[in-house]
Amino acid sequence: LSAGLQACFAATPLLYPEDTGSGRTLPTIQRLMGLLDVHPQEREEDTEAFVHEGPERQITSRGQAQAFLIASIATAAAPPAAAEELLASALQLYNGWRRLCAESKDQHQECQVVPEGGRRPFTCGNGPSWRYERFPCLPHHAFDHNIDRATGLGSHSDADADAIVAMIVLLVHHDGLGLAWWHPMGQWAYDSCKAFVHYNTVASASGDQRMIRTGACQRGWSCSDPTMFAPAHYRVMRQFMIDFSSLFGAEPQKGAANAVPSAKDAQAFSRMLDELIATAYRTLSSAQCRSAGTFPSELATGTPSAGADDDAEGCAASPPADASVTASARAAWHVALDYFWFADESNPRALLEPLSLNVAASLRYAKPGCLQATCMPVLDMDAGCVTGSASAQWAKRPSELVPFLLVLMPPIHQADDRTSYQQQALTLLAGLVLDVHARSRDETELRWA
C-alpha cells in the first residue's frame, strides 16, 4: 500500500546528500529532543513529549506538530541504525499531540463538540468502537506549560495538517510490521483526516470549490490565509484515506459490536480534498504578486460559501508590518513540499520561480565567504504589490530562511538575469542553516533547521 507515498517521503530533502543519518541530521534532532519536556508514564510506550515556546514556555499546536513531522520524516529517511531512536522521539511527540486533543475536549469547546455515545463522526479515540471515549481530533492551538489551561482557543489548520501527515508518514513507513502502536495511530489518523475536511474547510455555494479555514470553524471564504494552504499535505491525506479505507473506514454504531469498512467514505472525502487542492492553487495564483513572487498574509476572496458553514469574520483592516516576507515564507514552504513530493501531479513551479528570483536577487551583494547571519549585509527583498514591508532581517530568522532555501532548489526555467545568482544564493543560505545547526539551542530555530 502507498508505495508512491513511501517513495516521496524517502526523497524528502531533509537529509543532506552526504548525510547517512549519523551526520548532521540526527545530532540536530537529538539536540531538539533534549530541549523537549518529556512526561514519563507507567508504560514506557505512553511517554509524552511536548514542545515549549517563548519566555512563558507555552505549548503550541504548531510547535508540537512541526517537531512531530520533522521526527517522522527523519525516521522514514534514516538508515536503520538511526531510525530506532528517531522513531522513539516521534512516538513521544505523537502521544503529546493526543494529550493536547484530549485536553481540548472540555475547555471552551464550541466547535468540535463530542457527542455522547452513538456514531463517532469527526472525533478521535483510542479505538474504533463507540465504547472508547472520544476527543476532538484538532486541538486548541495553545496551552500553558503544565497543559492545565488552553490559552489559545480553536485549532490552527496548518498545525493540524502537519500532525496528520506526521502520523501518515510513520504509518506508511511501518506498514505490515505488526507494531503495537500502528493500528491505533492509523485509526486516529484516518478519523483526523475526516475531521480536518469537516471542520477546517468550507465549500463554495456552487459546491465545486473548497476553501481552507484558519482553524476549526474559523473564517473561510470571507477571509482566507494563503499561508494555510498545504496542497502536498492534502494529497497525502487523500491517498491515505483511499489506500487504508478497508482498515479504518468503518463507522461503528452504538449497540453494534462491529462495522463493515467501506470505501465510499474515502471516495467522498478524496473528492473534497481534490477540490481543496484545486482551490489552493487557484487562490495562491490569484493572490501572488507575480513581479516579486510574494504573498499577502490575508486575502478576501469575495466568493460566497455554501451558507452558515462560513465564519463571517473578515480580514484585518491592515496587516502587520513585515507580513509579506513571513507570509511568503510560509506559503513557499507548503508549495515547495508539493514540488518535492508530487512533482508529477502538481505544477508549483509557476508560483516558486518568481519568489526564487526575488530571493536570489536579494543575495547578489552578500559576501561569498559569509556563513553566519552576523556578517550578512542588508538583504532587502522586493515586497512587490502586496501590502506590508519586506524586512531585511529574514536571513536571521530560520522560519523564513529555510523556506526560502527550499524555494531556491528547483531549477529556474525563466530567461532572467537573476538566475545567475541562484547557486550563490543556495550556497549562502545553506551556510546560514549550518550555522543554526552548530550554535542554536532554541527549539523553534532547531525545528526549522
N, C-alpha and C positions, 0 to 999 in steps of 0.2 A: 504493500500500500504506500501511496505518496512517494514513489521513487523520485518524482520531479522535485518535491519539497526537500527530500534528503539531499539531492544534488545542489539545490540552490543554497541551503543552509551551510553546507560544507564549503561552498565557494565564497562565502561572505568575506570581504576584505578586512576582517578584524585582525587576523594574524598577519604579521609581516611575512613576505615571501620566504625569507631565510629563517623564520621562526618556526621551530618544530614543536613549540609548546613549552619548552624549557628555556626559551629566550626571554623576550620582554613581556609577552602577554601574561603568562602565568604569575610571575612575580608581582606585576601590577595589580592583577585581580586578587592575589593573596594580600597585598597591602590594603586594597579596598575592603576585603573581607575582615581584615584586622581592625578596621575602624567601625564595623557594624556592632550593633547591640544584640548580642546573642542571648536568647532566653531558653535555657535547658528545660526539658520536660521529662516526665517519668520515663517515657520511651524515647530513646535517642533519635528515632526517625521522626519524632514530632517536634524536634528542636526548631525554634523560630529565630529568624534574624531580621533586623529592621535597619533601615537607613535613616539617619538623623541629619537634619539640615539647620543651619543658622545658629545664632547665639542661644536661642531657646531650645534647640535640639528637637524641634518638632519633627514628626514623621509625615511625609507627604506621599501620596499615591504615585506621583510622577517619579520621585526618587526611588521608591520601592520597586516600581515596575521596570524602570530603566536598569537598575542593578540586576534584577531578575533576568531581564532579556539578555544583558551582556553575559552573565554567567551561563545562561542556556546556550547561546550561540558559541561561546568559547568551548563549552563541553562538547558540542556537536562537531566542532572543527579541530579539537585537540587530539593528539595521539593517545593511545591507551594509558601510557604512564602518567599523563597529566589529567586525563578525563575523570578519574575517580574522585579526586579532590575537588575538581570544579563542579561535578555533579552534586556532591555533598553540600557545597555552598548554594547551588541553585535550588535544591530542595528546601534548605532552610529559609531562603527568601520566598519560596512558594508558600511555605507554612505561614510566614509573616503576612503575605498577601491575604491568605484565607482568614487570618485573625482580624485584619482590617475590615474584611467583608462582614465577619460575624459581629464585630463591634459597631457596625453601621446599622444593624437591624433595628435597634430600639432608640437610636439617638436622632431625634428630629427627622425622621424618615417620612417624607411627604410624597416621594415619587415611587420608589421600589418597595411598596408595601407588601409584605409577605403574608399570604393568606394562611389561615389555619387549616391544615389537612387538605384532602382532595388533590386536585391537579397541582403540578408544580411549575406552571408556566413562568419562565423568565426569572427563576430563582435558582440558587445553588445549594447543595447539601453534601453530606459525606457519603451518600449512596443514592442509587436510583429510585428506591422505594419511597412512597409517600410517608412511611413511618419515620424517616430520618428528618431531623429538624432542618428547615430551610432558611437561607440567608440571602441578602442581596448579593448579586454577583459583582456589582460595581460599587466599590466602597466610597465613603466620603473622602474628599481629597486631602484632608489634613487632620492630624491628631496631635495631642500633647505627647511629651516624651514617654509618659507612662501608659499611653493608649487608654487613659481613663475617660477622655473627653474629646469629641470631634470639634476641632477648631475651625475647620473649613467644610461647610455642608455642600452636599452634592458631589457627584463624581466628575472627573476630568476625562473626556473621551480619549485623548491621546495616551494617557496613562492606562486606561482600561485596555486599549488595543495592544500596547506594549506587553502587558501582563498576559493577555490571552495568547499572543504569538509566542511568548516565552514558554508557556505550557505546551503549545503545539510543537515547538522545536524539540523539547525533551521527549514528548510522546512519539513523534515520528522517528527520532534517532534511536529510541529504545524499544520500538515496536517488536513484539514477538519474543521478548526475552523473559517474560513471566515475572517481572519485578512487582513486588507487593504494592508499590505506590502508583503503578501505571494505570490501572483501571479506575480508581477513584479520581485521579487527576484528569483522566480522559473524560469522565462524566462532567467534572467541574468545568473543563474547557469547553465542551460541547454546549452545555447549558449557558455558559458565559457568552458564547457566540450569539445565541438566540437573544439573550438579554441585551447585548450590545446593539443589535439591529433594532430591537423593540424600543429601548429607552434612549439610545444615543443617536438615532437617525429619525428623520421625518420625511414622508413622501410629499411630492408636489400635488397640487389639485388635480392635475392630469393623470397622476399615478405612474408616469414613466420616468420620473426623476426622484432622487433621494438625497437629502442634504444631511451632512454630519452636524450634530449639535456640539456645543462646547462641553456638555456633560449630560447626565441623565435628566431628561425633561427640561433642559435649559436651552434657550434660544432656538435657532433653526433658520428658516428662510428669512425671518425678519432681520437677522444679522448673523452672518457666518464668519468663521475664523479660518482663513486659508491655511494657517499653521496646523490645524487639527486634521486636515485631510492626510490619510496614510494609505494610499492605494495598494502598496505591497502587503500591508497588514490585512487588508480586506481580501486580497487574493488568497492569502494563506488560510484565513478563516473559511472562505468559500470551499477551497479544495479539501480542507479537513472535514467539514460537515458532509461533503459528498462521499469521501472515502470511508468515513467512520460512522455513518448513519446506522449501519447494521449493528453496531455495538452500543451506541449511545443515543440513538434516536427515539427510543421508546418513551412514552408519556404515561406512567402508571396512574391509575385511578384509586381513590380511597376504597378499600374493600376488595381490591383485586390484587392477588398475590404477584402476578407478573403482567407484563405488557409486551406485545409483539413490536419489535423495532420496525420502523417504516422509513423509506427513503423520501416519502412525499414532503415531510417537514424540511428535509435538507434541500430538496429541489426548490421549494418556495423561498427559503432563506438565501439560497445561492442566487436566485434571480434578483432579490433585493440587494444583495451585495454587488452584483454586476451593475445595477442601477447606481449604486453609491460610487463605484469606481468611475463610471462614465461621468457622473455629475462632478466628481472630484477634479478630473482633468478639464472639464468644461469650465468649472468655476476658477481653477487656478490659471487657466489660459486667459480668461477674461480679466482676471484681477492683476496679472503680472504687468509691470511696466517693461515693455519689450526693449527699450533703449538701454536699460540698466539691468534687467533681469530680476529686479526687486519685487517684493510683495508687500501689500498693506497688512496691518495687523487685524483689521476688521473690514468686512465687506457687506454692504446692504444689497442683497441680490434683487429685491423687488419682485421675486417670483412667489406667488401665494402658495401656502401649504394646503394640505388636504382639509384643514379646518382647525378644530380645537387642539389638535396634537402639537401645534406650534406655539412656543412661548412668544408672547407679544413683545418681549423686551428688545429694544432696538440697539443700534450701535452707539458708542460713546460719541459725544459731540466733537472731541478732538483726541487723537491717540497720544499716548505719552511720547516724550522726546526719545529719540533713538529707536523708535518702534520698528522702522523699516528694516534695519540690519538684523534685529532679533527675530522678526517675523520671517525674513528671507532665509535666515539660517535654519530655522525650524522647518519651514516648508521644504527647503532644499534637502534636508536630511531624509525626509519621507520620500521625496521624488527620486533621490539618488538610490535609495534602497530598492525602489521598484526597478530601476535600471539594472542594478547588480543582480537581483534575484529573478526578475522576469523580463529580461530584455526582449525575448521573443514574443511576449504577449503585449507589451506596452511600448509606447513611443515617447518617453520622457525627455529625450534629448532636446526637443524644441524648447522646453522650459529650462533645461540646465545650461545650455550653451550661452545665452545672454548673460546669465549671472556668472558663469565661469570666466567669460571675457572681462567682466567688470572686476572680479577678484584679481585676475591676472594683471590687469592694468594698474590696480592699486598697489601692486607689489613691485612694479618695474623699477622704483627707486630704492628698494630695500638693499641693504648691504649683503652681498653674496656670501660672506663668511659668517653672517649673524645667525646664530642658532638659539637665541634667547629673546624673549619679548622685550627685555630691558634695553637692547640695542637696536630695536626696530624704530624707524622714523615714523612720522605721522602717516598713517595709512588710510587716507580718505577714500571711502567708496562713494560711487555716484548713486545717490538715492533715487535718481530718475524722477518719474512723475508721481511717485507715491508720497503721501503726507508723512512728515516726520524727518528726522535728521539721520545722516549716515555717520555713526560715530567712528572716530579714528582709533578707538580702544578695542575694536573687535578681536584683533590678533592676540590680545592679552586675556581673552575670555574663552576657555576651551569649549563652552557650549555653542559658540559661534565659529571659533577657529576650526574645530573638527568637521562640522558640516561643510564648511567652505573647502576644506581639503578634499572631501569626498566629491564635491562638485567639480573639482579640477581633474579628477581621474579619467572620466570618459573622454575619448578623443573629440576634438572640436573640428567640425567639418565646414564651418563658415569661412569664407575668404575675408580675413580680418587681420590687420597688422598686429593686433593684441595677442594673437595665437603664439607669437614668438616668445612671449613671457610665460607661457603655460608651464614649461618644465622648470624654469627658475622658481616660479611661484610654488609648484609642488614641493621642490626641494626645501625651500624656506619654511613652508608650513609644516612639513614633516619634521624638520629640526625643532620647531616650536613644540610640537606634540611630544617629541622625545624629551625635551626639557621638562615638560609637565610630568612625564613618566619618572624622571630622575629625581625631581625635587619636591613634588607636591605631597602633602598629607591631607589635603582637602577632599572630602568624599565626593562632592559634586565635580570637581576637576578631574579626579581619577576615573569617575564613571565615563566622562566624555572621552578621556584619553585612552 
